[in-house]
């Protein structure tokens, strides 16, 4: 397996790999949410909802690029499906994180299993968001260059 293939494989799966690794560590070391947990879960719910909204808005930005040279280039090298998959997975993760935080908000004392699943969703949401926004900004930056506009990134 060549280096580019390994980098592409890591790019595609690192949020899941790191999130599962975090969950395994959390399970092993008996991770629990700090008490009182309502403040953390209320903030988590807000954070997840904000990320979901930002990512949904990013979807509109991405779709507005469909008729550009950049999109045609991504399509030619068969990366559009991958970028859309990253966006879809990030939105799904952020939404699930919000829902799971809402469920825990109303529990008297969240269990160890609840806390570990919260941890995996928190780590996954953050990393999936990071991956997609980093790629989106690279696409936008590339679009600016293709129209000979100044690069202010």
MDAnalysis code that builds the backbone (N, CA, C; Angstrom):
import MDAnalysis as mda
import numpy as np

u = mda.Universe.empty(459, n_residues=153, atom_resindex=np.repeat(np.arange(153), 3), trajectory=True)
u.add_TopologyAttr("name", ["N", "CA", "C"] * 153)
u.add_TopologyAttr("resid", np.arange(1, 154))
u.add_TopologyAttr("resname", ["UNK", "UNK", "UNK", "UNK", "UNK", "UNK", "UNK", "UNK", "UNK", "UNK", "UNK", "UNK", "UNK", "UNK", "UNK", "UNK", "UNK", "UNK", "UNK", "UNK", "UNK", "UNK", "UNK", "UNK", "UNK", "UNK", "UNK", "UNK", "UNK", "UNK", "UNK", "UNK", "UNK", "UNK", "UNK", "UNK", "UNK", "UNK", "UNK", "UNK", "UNK", "UNK", "UNK", "UNK", "UNK", "UNK", "UNK", "UNK", "UNK", "UNK", "UNK", "UNK", "UNK", "UNK", "UNK", "UNK", "UNK", "UNK", "UNK", "UNK", "UNK", "UNK", "UNK", "UNK", "UNK", "UNK", "UNK", "UNK", "UNK", "UNK", "UNK", "UNK", "UNK", "UNK", "UNK", "UNK", "UNK", "UNK", "UNK", "UNK", "UNK", "UNK", "UNK", "UNK", "UNK", "UNK", "UNK", "UNK", "UNK", "UNK", "UNK", "UNK", "UNK", "UNK", "UNK", "UNK", "UNK", "UNK", "UNK", "UNK", "UNK", "UNK", "UNK", "UNK", "UNK", "UNK", "UNK", "UNK", "UNK", "UNK", "UNK", "UNK", "UNK", "UNK", "UNK", "UNK", "UNK", "UNK", "UNK", "UNK", "UNK", "UNK", "UNK", "UNK", "UNK", "UNK", "UNK", "UNK", "UNK", "UNK", "UNK", "UNK", "UNK", "UNK", "UNK", "UNK", "UNK", "UNK", "UNK", "UNK", "UNK", "UNK", "UNK", "UNK", "UNK", "UNK", "UNK", "UNK", "UNK", "UNK", "UNK", "UNK", "UNK"])
u.atoms.positions = np.array([
    [0.851, -1.174, 0.000],
    [0.000, 0.000, 0.000],
    [0.898, 1.239, 0.000],
    [0.647, 2.167, -0.935],
    [1.516, 3.334, -1.039],
    [1.130, 4.417, -0.027],
    [1.998, 5.393, 0.101],
    [1.840, 6.452, 1.102],
    [0.568, 7.269, 0.864],
    [0.266, 7.631, -0.383],
    [-0.931, 8.423, -0.680],
    [-2.195, 7.668, -0.306],
    [-2.216, 6.379, -0.540],
    [-3.388, 5.565, -0.173],
    [-3.567, 5.525, 1.337],
    [-2.474, 5.397, 2.082],
    [-2.550, 5.393, 3.547],
    [-3.039, 6.741, 4.075],
    [-2.539, 7.829, 3.487],
    [-2.975, 9.161, 3.902],
    [-4.462, 9.326, 3.613],
    [-4.914, 8.881, 2.445],
    [-6.327, 8.964, 2.100],
    [-7.191, 8.119, 3.019],
    [-6.708, 6.945, 3.389],
    [-7.441, 6.077, 4.309],
    [-7.554, 6.736, 5.681],
    [-6.463, 7.319, 6.166],
    [-6.486, 8.006, 7.448],
    [-7.432, 9.203, 7.400],
    [-7.365, 9.986, 6.317],
    [-8.235, 11.153, 6.147],
    [-9.701, 10.753, 6.222],
    [-10.027, 9.626, 5.637],
    [-11.412, 9.193, 5.594],
    [-11.958, 8.653, 6.905],
    [-11.076, 8.153, 7.767],
    [-11.567, 7.453, 8.954],
    [-11.024, 7.956, 10.288],
    [-10.177, 8.984, 10.303],
    [-9.593, 9.358, 11.596],
    [-10.599, 9.831, 12.637],
    [-11.704, 10.510, 12.283],
    [-12.647, 10.858, 13.357],
    [-13.219, 9.620, 14.063],
    [-13.555, 8.597, 13.282],
    [-14.100, 7.379, 13.864],
    [-13.050, 6.641, 14.692],
    [-11.837, 6.543, 14.167],
    [-10.778, 5.803, 14.858],
    [-10.438, 6.470, 16.194],
    [-10.272, 7.773, 16.187],
    [-9.921, 8.481, 17.430],
    [-11.096, 8.456, 18.406],
    [-12.334, 8.583, 17.906],
    [-13.505, 8.544, 18.785],
    [-13.643, 7.177, 19.451],
    [-13.466, 6.104, 18.702],
    [-13.560, 4.760, 19.283],
    [-12.420, 4.523, 20.274],
    [-11.229, 4.997, 19.940],
    [-10.101, 4.878, 20.871],
    [-10.384, 5.629, 22.171],
    [-10.977, 6.809, 22.053],
    [-11.348, 7.588, 23.245],
    [-12.391, 6.845, 24.075],
    [-13.352, 6.233, 23.397],
    [-14.386, 5.479, 24.109],
    [-13.799, 4.273, 24.837],
    [-12.881, 3.584, 24.179],
    [-12.246, 2.438, 24.837],
    [-11.465, 2.878, 26.071],
    [-10.757, 3.994, 25.945],
    [-10.025, 4.528, 27.103],
    [-11.004, 4.963, 28.194],
    [-12.098, 5.612, 27.794],
    [-13.107, 6.026, 28.764],
    [-13.747, 4.849, 29.477],
    [-13.982, 3.769, 28.740],
    [-14.558, 2.580, 29.357],
    [-13.562, 1.954, 30.335],
    [-12.310, 1.855, 29.899],
    [-11.282, 1.243, 30.729],
    [-11.061, 2.017, 32.028],
    [-11.024, 3.369, 31.932],
    [-10.764, 4.192, 33.108],
    [-12.041, 4.691, 33.778],
    [-13.166, 4.068, 33.473],
    [-14.458, 4.355, 34.120],
    [-14.829, 5.834, 34.069],
    [-14.816, 6.372, 32.844],
    [-15.172, 7.773, 32.622],
    [-16.613, 8.036, 33.051],
    [-16.819, 9.099, 33.823],
    [-18.147, 9.558, 34.222],
    [-18.231, 11.055, 33.979],
    [-19.424, 11.536, 33.719],
    [-19.611, 12.979, 33.563],
    [-19.476, 13.648, 34.920],
    [-18.911, 14.849, 34.969],
    [-18.805, 15.545, 36.251],
    [-20.191, 15.934, 36.768],
    [-20.321, 15.980, 38.057],
    [-21.597, 16.373, 38.669],
    [-21.487, 17.824, 39.110],
    [-22.483, 18.636, 39.031],
    [-23.760, 18.335, 38.380],
    [-23.573, 18.316, 36.867],
    [-24.218, 17.379, 36.223],
    [-24.017, 17.142, 34.801],
    [-24.882, 18.026, 33.905],
    [-25.907, 18.662, 34.435],
    [-26.837, 19.426, 33.593],
    [-26.162, 20.590, 32.859],
    [-25.210, 21.254, 33.513],
    [-24.537, 22.373, 32.856],
    [-23.729, 21.892, 31.651],
    [-22.997, 20.807, 31.842],
    [-22.200, 20.257, 30.749],
    [-23.091, 19.784, 29.605],
    [-24.155, 19.083, 29.928],
    [-25.020, 18.548, 28.881],
    [-25.827, 19.647, 28.195],
    [-26.206, 20.675, 28.928],
    [-26.889, 21.815, 28.302],
    [-25.961, 22.533, 27.329],
    [-24.710, 22.713, 27.740],
    [-23.720, 23.325, 26.849],
    [-23.428, 22.431, 25.648],
    [-23.368, 21.126, 25.888],
    [-23.133, 20.176, 24.802],
    [-24.270, 20.203, 23.793],
    [-25.483, 20.289, 24.295],
    [-26.652, 20.378, 23.412],
    [-26.560, 21.623, 22.541],
    [-26.218, 22.748, 23.130],
    [-26.070, 24.000, 22.387],
    [-24.939, 23.901, 21.370],
    [-23.814, 23.363, 21.796],
    [-22.657, 23.209, 20.912],
    [-23.005, 22.333, 19.702],
    [-23.643, 21.205, 19.955],
    [-24.035, 20.309, 18.867],
    [-25.023, 20.960, 17.914],
    [-25.963, 21.735, 18.464],
    [-26.947, 22.413, 17.618],
    [-26.285, 23.492, 16.765],
    [-25.339, 24.217, 17.338],
    [-24.622, 25.250, 16.571],
    [-23.820, 24.604, 15.438],
    [-23.139, 23.509, 15.737],
    [-22.370, 22.820, 14.691],
    [-23.290, 22.272, 13.601],
    [-24.441, 21.728, 14.008],
    [-25.397, 21.218, 13.021],
    [-25.854, 22.346, 12.103],
    [-26.162, 23.499, 12.679],
    [-26.583, 24.649, 11.870],
    [-25.484, 25.147, 10.952],
    [-24.271, 25.216, 11.474],
    [-23.155, 25.664, 10.643],
    [-22.919, 24.700, 9.487],
    [-22.963, 23.416, 9.779],
    [-22.726, 22.424, 8.731],
    [-23.838, 22.417, 7.696],
    [-25.072, 22.619, 8.131],
    [-26.179, 22.703, 7.176],
    [-26.014, 23.924, 6.277],
    [-25.544, 25.030, 6.844],
    [-25.271, 26.225, 6.040],
    [-24.111, 25.965, 5.084],
    [-23.111, 25.223, 5.554],
    [-21.979, 24.868, 4.693],
    [-22.420, 24.030, 3.508],
    [-23.472, 23.259, 3.712],
    [-24.024, 22.460, 2.612],
    [-24.484, 23.378, 1.479],
    [-25.133, 24.493, 1.846],
    [-25.570, 25.454, 0.827],
    [-24.370, 26.080, 0.123],
    [-23.321, 26.393, 0.873],
    [-22.108, 26.953, 0.268],
    [-21.499, 25.946, -0.703],
    [-21.429, 24.701, -0.268],
    [-20.859, 23.661, -1.115],
    [-21.676, 23.485, -2.395],
    [-22.989, 23.486, -2.262],
    [-23.838, 23.332, -3.445],
    [-23.749, 24.529, -4.383],
    [-23.432, 25.702, -3.849],
    [-23.290, 26.879, -4.707],
    [-22.031, 26.805, -5.575],
    [-21.136, 25.912, -5.231],
    [-19.891, 25.751, -5.988],
    [-20.018, 24.749, -7.131],
    [-21.200, 24.197, -7.319],
    [-21.379, 23.103, -8.295],
    [-20.993, 23.473, -9.724],
    [-21.159, 24.696, -10.120],
    [-20.863, 25.078, -11.502],
    [-19.532, 25.800, -11.646],
    [-18.623, 25.557, -10.737],
    [-17.324, 26.223, -10.793],
    [-16.253, 25.268, -11.303],
    [-15.121, 25.844, -11.659],
    [-13.984, 25.042, -12.102],
    [-13.491, 24.115, -11.001],
    [-13.553, 24.593, -9.775],
    [-13.088, 23.790, -8.645],
    [-13.936, 22.527, -8.519],
    [-15.247, 22.690, -8.581],
    [-16.139, 21.535, -8.461],
    [-15.894, 20.559, -9.621],
    [-15.725, 21.089, -10.814],
    [-15.480, 20.237, -11.969],
    [-14.167, 19.465, -11.801],
    [-13.165, 20.135, -11.216],
    [-11.900, 19.462, -10.952],
    [-12.095, 18.349, -9.913],
    [-12.812, 18.641, -8.825],
    [-13.081, 17.625, -7.808],
    [-13.867, 16.459, -8.399],
    [-14.795, 16.785, -9.276],
    [-15.594, 15.754, -9.927],
    [-14.722, 14.903, -10.859],
    [-13.809, 15.548, -11.555],
    [-12.929, 14.833, -12.484],
    [-12.020, 13.844, -11.759],
    [-11.577, 14.198, -10.565],
    [-10.717, 13.278, -9.808],
    [-11.522, 12.459, -8.791],
    [-12.836, 12.487, -8.956],
    [-13.774, 11.671, -8.183],
    [-13.692, 11.914, -6.679],
    [-13.659, 13.192, -6.281],
    [-13.646, 13.541, -4.861],
    [-14.943, 14.184, -4.380],
    [-15.850, 14.530, -5.277],
    [-17.086, 15.183, -4.835],
    [-17.897, 14.290, -3.909],
    [-17.976, 13.023, -4.232],
    [-18.717, 12.086, -3.386],
    [-18.120, 11.986, -1.994],
    [-16.799, 12.023, -1.931],
    [-16.116, 11.937, -0.647],
    [-16.372, 13.192, 0.195],
    [-16.318, 14.358, -0.422],
    [-16.569, 15.608, 0.296],
    [-18.012, 15.641, 0.810],
    [-18.957, 15.224, -0.032],
    [-20.353, 15.186, 0.393],
    [-20.546, 14.166, 1.518],
    [-19.848, 13.052, 1.451],
    [-19.913, 12.050, 2.524],
    [-19.381, 12.622, 3.835],
    [-18.267, 13.349, 3.783],
    [-17.728, 13.975, 4.997],
    [-18.737, 14.941, 5.596],
    [-19.390, 15.724, 4.751],
    [-20.396, 16.670, 5.234],
    [-21.564, 15.935, 5.870],
    [-22.064, 14.927, 5.211],
    [-23.200, 14.167, 5.719],
    [-22.874, 13.518, 7.060],
    [-21.696, 12.930, 7.160],
    [-21.291, 12.283, 8.413],
    [-21.111, 13.302, 9.530],
    [-20.586, 14.479, 9.208],
    [-20.411, 15.525, 10.226],
    [-21.767, 16.032, 10.727],
    [-22.708, 16.260, 9.814],
    [-24.045, 16.706, 10.226],
    [-24.710, 15.637, 11.091],
    [-24.623, 14.384, 10.662],
    [-25.210, 13.296, 11.454],
    [-24.601, 13.193, 12.839],
    [-23.282, 13.320, 12.928],
    [-22.611, 13.257, 14.229],
    [-23.020, 14.398, 15.144],
    [-23.083, 15.605, 14.603],
    [-23.466, 16.765, 15.421],
    [-24.912, 16.643, 15.895],
    [-25.787, 16.164, 15.022],
    [-27.184, 15.992, 15.397],
    [-27.332, 14.916, 16.475],
    [-26.656, 13.777, 16.300],
    [-26.716, 12.718, 17.317],
    [-26.136, 13.187, 18.650],
    [-25.069, 13.960, 18.603],
    [-24.482, 14.505, 19.825],
    [-25.484, 15.390, 20.562],
    [-26.210, 16.223, 19.819],
    [-27.232, 17.075, 20.436],
    [-28.340, 16.243, 21.063],
    [-28.815, 15.258, 20.335],
    [-29.898, 14.409, 20.846],
    [-29.442, 13.641, 22.072],
    [-28.234, 13.082, 22.029],
    [-27.731, 12.320, 23.172],
    [-27.528, 13.223, 24.394],
    [-27.096, 14.449, 24.176],
    [-26.950, 15.400, 25.282],
    [-28.314, 15.751, 25.872],
    [-29.318, 15.886, 25.028],
    [-30.678, 16.162, 25.501],
    [-31.212, 15.003, 26.329],
    [-30.975, 13.775, 25.889],
    [-31.417, 12.602, 26.641],
    [-30.775, 12.598, 28.031],
    [-29.488, 12.847, 28.099],
    [-28.783, 12.840, 29.375],
    [-29.168, 13.981, 30.288],
    [-29.590, 15.080, 29.711],
    [-29.975, 16.252, 30.500],
    [-31.107, 15.912, 31.457],
    [-31.988, 15.018, 31.050],
    [-33.144, 14.680, 31.866],
    [-32.950, 13.427, 32.709],
    [-31.777, 12.839, 32.660],
    [-31.490, 11.683, 33.517],
    [-31.007, 12.184, 34.875],
    [-31.417, 11.489, 35.928],
    [-30.992, 11.891, 37.272],
    [-29.478, 11.772, 37.408],
    [-28.938, 10.617, 37.119],
    [-27.500, 10.397, 37.163],
    [-27.129, 9.543, 35.946],
    [-26.485, 10.150, 34.954],
    [-26.096, 9.365, 33.774],
    [-25.127, 8.242, 34.142],
    [-25.322, 7.094, 33.541],
    [-24.500, 5.920, 33.830],
    [-23.131, 6.025, 33.164],
    [-22.298, 5.061, 33.503],
    [-20.978, 4.961, 32.885],
    [-21.118, 4.736, 31.373],
    [-22.029, 3.863, 30.977],
    [-22.238, 3.593, 29.545],
    [-22.721, 4.849, 28.826],
    [-23.614, 5.617, 29.458],
    [-24.078, 6.869, 28.855],
    [-22.891, 7.819, 28.660],
    [-22.045, 7.950, 29.677],
    [-20.908, 8.876, 29.621],
    [-19.923, 8.483, 28.519],
    [-19.682, 7.196, 28.358],
    [-18.747, 6.740, 27.322],
    [-19.323, 7.013, 25.930],
    [-20.620, 6.781, 25.748],
    [-21.228, 7.083, 24.453],
    [-21.242, 8.591, 24.204],
    [-21.443, 9.387, 25.251],
    [-21.368, 10.847, 25.121],
    [-19.953, 11.241, 24.673],
    [-18.940, 10.599, 25.265],
    [-17.548, 10.889, 24.928],
    [-17.253, 10.559, 23.466],
    [-17.699, 9.396, 23.000],
    [-17.433, 9.022, 21.614],
    [-18.109, 10.003, 20.655],
    [-19.329, 10.432, 20.972],
    [-20.028, 11.388, 20.109],
    [-19.378, 12.769, 20.152],
    [-18.909, 13.185, 21.320],
    [-18.254, 14.490, 21.452],
    [-16.964, 14.527, 20.630],
    [-16.145, 13.491, 20.765],
    [-14.876, 13.436, 20.029],
    [-15.144, 13.337, 18.532],
    [-16.067, 12.465, 18.144],
    [-16.374, 12.303, 16.727],
    [-16.908, 13.593, 16.119],
    [-17.828, 14.256, 16.818],
    [-18.421, 15.491, 16.300],
    [-17.354, 16.555, 16.077],
    [-16.492, 16.735, 17.051],
    [-15.429, 17.735, 16.913],
    [-14.494, 17.436, 15.760],
    [-14.077, 16.187, 15.631],
    [-13.132, 15.829, 14.568],
    [-13.779, 15.825, 13.186],
    [-15.021, 15.368, 13.086],
    [-15.711, 15.377, 11.788],
    [-15.959, 16.818, 11.338],
    [-16.306, 17.688, 12.284],
    [-16.477, 19.108, 11.979],
    [-15.159, 19.703, 11.492],
    [-14.082, 19.419, 12.199],
    [-12.758, 19.914, 11.828],
    [-12.378, 19.448, 10.424],
    [-12.573, 18.156, 10.147],
    [-12.203, 17.610, 8.837],
    [-12.975, 18.302, 7.721],
    [-14.292, 18.414, 7.870],
    [-15.073, 19.002, 6.784],
    [-14.770, 20.488, 6.605],
    [-14.696, 21.252, 7.698],
    [-14.457, 22.696, 7.538],
    [-13.072, 22.966, 6.964],
    [-12.096, 22.156, 7.323],
    [-10.750, 22.312, 6.753],
    [-10.794, 22.090, 5.241],
    [-11.501, 21.075, 4.815],
    [-11.623, 20.796, 3.380],
    [-12.441, 21.878, 2.689],
    [-13.523, 22.329, 3.321],
    [-14.348, 23.381, 2.728],
    [-13.531, 24.659, 2.527],
    [-12.728, 25.038, 3.504],
    [-11.913, 26.240, 3.365],
    [-10.863, 26.077, 2.272],
    [-10.320, 24.866, 2.108],
    [-9.387, 24.626, 1.007],
    [-10.087, 24.766, -0.338],
    [-11.322, 24.293, -0.417],
    [-12.092, 24.426, -1.662],
    [-12.384, 25.885, -1.951],
    [-12.811, 26.622, -0.937],
    [-13.108, 28.049, -1.120],
    [-11.847, 28.804, -1.515],
    [-10.745, 28.498, -0.869],
    [-9.472, 29.139, -1.200],
    [-9.089, 28.835, -2.638],
    [-9.299, 27.606, -3.049],
    [-9.002, 27.216, -4.423],
    [-9.899, 27.962, -5.403],
    [-11.157, 28.168, -5.037],
    [-12.091, 28.900, -5.894],
    [-11.610, 30.328, -6.087],
    [-11.129, 30.945, -5.020],
    [-10.625, 32.319, -5.132],
    [-9.456, 32.379, -6.098],
    [-8.552, 31.427, -6.010],
    [-7.398, 31.419, -6.900],
    [-7.818, 31.223, -8.348],
    [-8.828, 30.399, -8.572],
    [-9.219, 30.114, -9.951],
    [-9.868, 31.324, -10.616],
    [-10.283, 32.313, -9.833],
    [-10.867, 33.526, -10.401],
    [-9.930, 34.724, -10.282],
    [-8.631, 34.462, -10.012],
    [-7.602, 35.484, -9.917],
    [-7.939, 36.572, -8.904],
    [-8.539, 36.184, -7.797],
    [-8.810, 37.136, -6.714],
    [-7.681, 37.023, -5.699],
    [-7.471, 38.076, -4.950],
    [-6.371, 38.009, -3.966],
    [-6.636, 36.946, -2.914],
    [-5.574, 36.313, -2.517],
    [-5.656, 35.258, -1.514],
    [-5.414, 35.879, -0.133],
    [-6.461, 35.963, 0.677],
    [-6.296, 36.601, 1.983],
    [-6.425, 35.597, 3.131],
    [-6.150, 34.331, 2.865],
    [-6.177, 33.339, 3.934],
    [-4.825, 33.274, 4.599],
])
